[in-house]
Every structure is written in C-alpha cells, then in structure tokens.
C-alpha cells in the first residue's frame, strides 16, 4: 500500500452501526469495535505510522496501541520498521477486506422475513427459507460469518449430487443441473454464456430476500457448482459469483472458471 494524504475524520454514528469483515489465514474475522473499525478503515486507504493512527483516530496512544496488538495477533494487520526511523513502525493490512454489514438493517430484516412467511399462507418451503435466513442473519449480527462453512457444505453436497446429474454431453449436464434446481425450488437456472461458462439463477433460494450485504452471499450454491464442474472436467474448477441479490442485483450469476 502507498501512503496518502487523505484526511481521516471519525464518524461515531456510522461506526456504531457497522460490522467489518476481513479474511485472514486464521479464518474470517468480524470487527465490531468502533475504534478498530476506524483504524482498519484508515489502513485500507494507506499504510500509516503509529503516530499517524493516533492523530487521525483521535484516541489515546495506549488505546490505539492495545487495539493494534490485538489486530496483529488476529492476523488482520502487520507492521514493518520505518525506513526513516528504526525506532518506529509502519502498520499495514495483511488481510483481505470482505465488506461491511449494517447491524441495524439486519435486525430489521428478521421481522420482514416473519411477515413474508405469514403472508405465504403457511407454505412449508417458505417456513424453511425463514429458518435458514433468520439463523444466517442472527449469526451475522453477532459477528459470525458462516459463508466458509456453507461453501464447504456445498462442496460435499455437490460431490454427492454429481452421480444424479452427470452426463458426458455438456448440454445434458447443464440441463440436469437446471432441472434439479427447479425441482427442489432452489431457483431457475439459465445458461448465459459459454466462454466463460456463465450461469444465471433467478429466485435463488440461498440469497433472494437477504438484505444488501455489499458482497455475494451464495457460498453454498458456489460450493455445489464448484464440486459439480470439478468432477465434470476432472480438474480443479473455481466458481465466481459476479451478481447476487445480496449485492442489490435482481438475480445471481456464476462464472465457471
């Protein structure tokens, strides 16, 4: 990262509403502390010295020092010696920023899901969707991101599912996947392109109805597709979700890479 001259100003009202998610070698870390959120926000804009972090955060040196030690232990940030003064350190992010979750919005959406179920005239499928989404949102409000777990579960489901949908012809294979999704109310699958292979899913069970998260949310579906196409191609295959209801899109889109 390159140091910049951006002026940092605290905004306590916004900070108190957000949870920041970072991917580290130790797993996904959820940051709720307003001070840590502010520190990490500044480091996302550029590497900073300890004195600069104290100045821009408006916090006491002891407070900033304590948070920096904790963030370092969790693998979110790291430091190096200041080339101009060996007695000082320059701090920088060593984890990937995933996104921000608005705590208040998530709480409000739980009530919205309950109302959606009531209006569905007690449809058992809608009740299962209610349970799934409510558990997921409740965990997010506690700072727990379960996407890595959902992705791993999706990989296992995809491996088991492959025998049911496999076919040597790509068109037949894609058709079998689409029929499975449709039959089990997982969404409507449509192939949008072949180079790269791109799949569109309308009415996605996993994420349609979720609040705006600022990042794709179909970790389970991505895991299933990744496993299916890895087995079909007989080589490791990655799936990238490029559109998602949780990104504010009207459908989900997956690229098979």
N, C-alpha and C positions, 0 to 999 in steps of 0.2 A: 504493500500500500504506500501511497505517496502522501506526505503531509500536506495539508492545505490550510487555507486561511479562513475557513468558514467560521462564522461567529455562532457559538452554541448558546442557546438560551433554554433554561428549564421550562417545562410546561406541566406542572404538577397535576392539573386536571386531567390531561390526556394520559399521562403516565400511569395514573392510578387505575385506568380502565383497561390497560393492555397487558397481554402476556406475550413475551418474545420467545420464539422457538429457535434453537440452534442445534445443528447436527455435529456431534463430536465423535471421536473414536470410542468414547465410552457410552455412546447412545445419544438420543435426543434429549436436550436439556430445556426445561421451561423456566423462564426468568420472569418473576412477578414483582420483585423488589423495584420500586421506582428509581432508587439510586443506581442499581445495576443496569436497569433498562437505559438510563441516561448515559452511563459510562459506555455501554456497548453501542448505543446509537452514535456516540461521538467517534468511537473506534471504527465504526463502519464507514465513516467519512474519511478517515486517515489515521495513520499512526501518531501517537501522542506521548509526550513525556509525563511523568508523574505530576510535575508542577502544572502542566497544562490541563491535565484532568481535574486537578483540584480547583484551578481557576475557573474553568468552564462549567464544572458541575455545581460550584458554589457550596461545596461541602468541606468539612474539616479534613485535614490531612489524615488523621487517624481513621476517620470513617472511610475515606477513599482507599487507604492502604488495606484495611480489613477486607473490603469488597474485592480489591484486586487479587489478594491472596486466595480468596475463595474461588474466584473465576479462573484463576490459574490452576488450582487443584482440580477443578472440574473439566479442565481441558478446553475451555472456551477461548481463553486468551493466552498469550505468551509474551515474553519480553526479550530484548537484546540490549547490549551495552550501547550507550550513547556514544557515537564516534567522536563527538566533540568534548565529552566529559565522561571518563571511565567510571566515575562515582555515581553516575545516573543511568536510568534505564528508559528505553523506549518501548511502549506497550503496543501490541497489535493483535488483531483477531486471528486465531488459527482454526476456527470452526466455521461452518457454512451457515449463514443466516437463512432460515426457512420461511419465516413470516411472522405476522402479528395477529393475535386473536383478541377481539374486543370482548372482554369479560361480560359487560352488561348485556350486550347483544345476545350472547349465548344463553344467558339466563332467561331472557325474554322468549327465545325460540322454543324452549321446552314447553311453555304454555301454548304456543302456536301449534306444536305437534299434537298436544292433547285435544285441542279444538278440532284439528284436522281429523283425528280418529273419531271423535263424537259425530262429526258431520258425515262420516263414511258409512253410517248405519251398521256399526259393529262388524265391519269386514275383517276377518281374521288376519288377512295379509297386511292390512293397514295397521292392525294392532302389533304385528311382529315388526313392521317398519318403525312404529312408535317406540317399541322397546329398544331396538338397535340404535336408533338415532339419539334417544334420550340417554342411554348409557354412554354413548360416544361423547355427547356434548357435556354430560356431567363430569366425565373424566377430564375433558379439555378445560373446564372451568377450575379444576383442581391442579391444572398444570401438567396433566399426564397425556402425552401424545401416544396413541395406540397404533398409529399407522405402520410402524415396523412390525408389530405383532400381526396386524391384518394382512400385510404383504406376505409374511412367512406362511400364514394360514392359507392364503390364496395359492401359493406355490404348491402346497400339499394337495389342495383340492384339485388344482389343475392336473397334477400327476395322476390322481385317481380318475379324473374325468376323461383323460385322453383316450382310454380304451373305448369309451362310448361314442366319441365324436371323430375318431381318427379316420382318415381316408387318404390314399396316395395322391388323389387329384385335389389341387388347392381349392377349386370352386366348390367341390363337395365338402371339403373340410370346413371351409368358411360357412357354408350353408348349414352344416350340422351344428356349428357353434351358435349361429343365429337362432336356429330352432330351439336349442337348449335354453338360451337366454329368454326367448319368448315364452316357452312352455313353463318355465319356472318364475315368470314375472320379474326377471332381472333387468328387463329393458328391451328395446327394439334395436337390433344390430343392423348396420348398413355399411357396406364396403365403399369407401370414398376415393380410394386410390391404391395403386399397386407399387409405386416407386416413390417413396417407401410405401409399404402396405399400411393403409390407414383405415381405421375402423371408427365409425360414429355410433354412439349409443344414446338413444332417446329414452327419456323416462327412466334413467338409471336408478336402480333400487338403492345402491350404496350411498348416493350423494344428493339425489334430487330432493329438494326441501331443506337441505342444510343451509345455514346462514353463510354469508360471504366470509371466507377464511383467508383469502389472498393467496391461496396455493391449491393445487389439485388435491382431491380427497379420496380418490378411488384406489386406495392401496390394495384392497382385497381383489378387485377386478384386475388390476395391473398384474398382481401375482399370478392369478389364474391364467391370463393371456400369456404371460412370460413363460410359464411352465408348458402350456399347450404348444406354443410355437417353437420352444427349445426342443421339445420332443419331436415335433413335426420335421424340423430342419436338421435334427440330430447334431445340433451345436448350440452353444450358449447364445441366447437371444434376450435383448433388453426391450422393454416396453416403456415408452414415454407418453404420459398423458399431457396433451397440449391444450385441451379445452376441458372445462369442468363446471358443473353447476356451482361449486364452491368458489369458482373464480368469477362468477357472475354470468357465465355463458348459459345458453339455452339447451345445451346438450354436452355430452362428453366425447372426446376424440382421443384415440390412442394410435401412436405410431409404433409399428413393429420394426425394430432396428437390428 
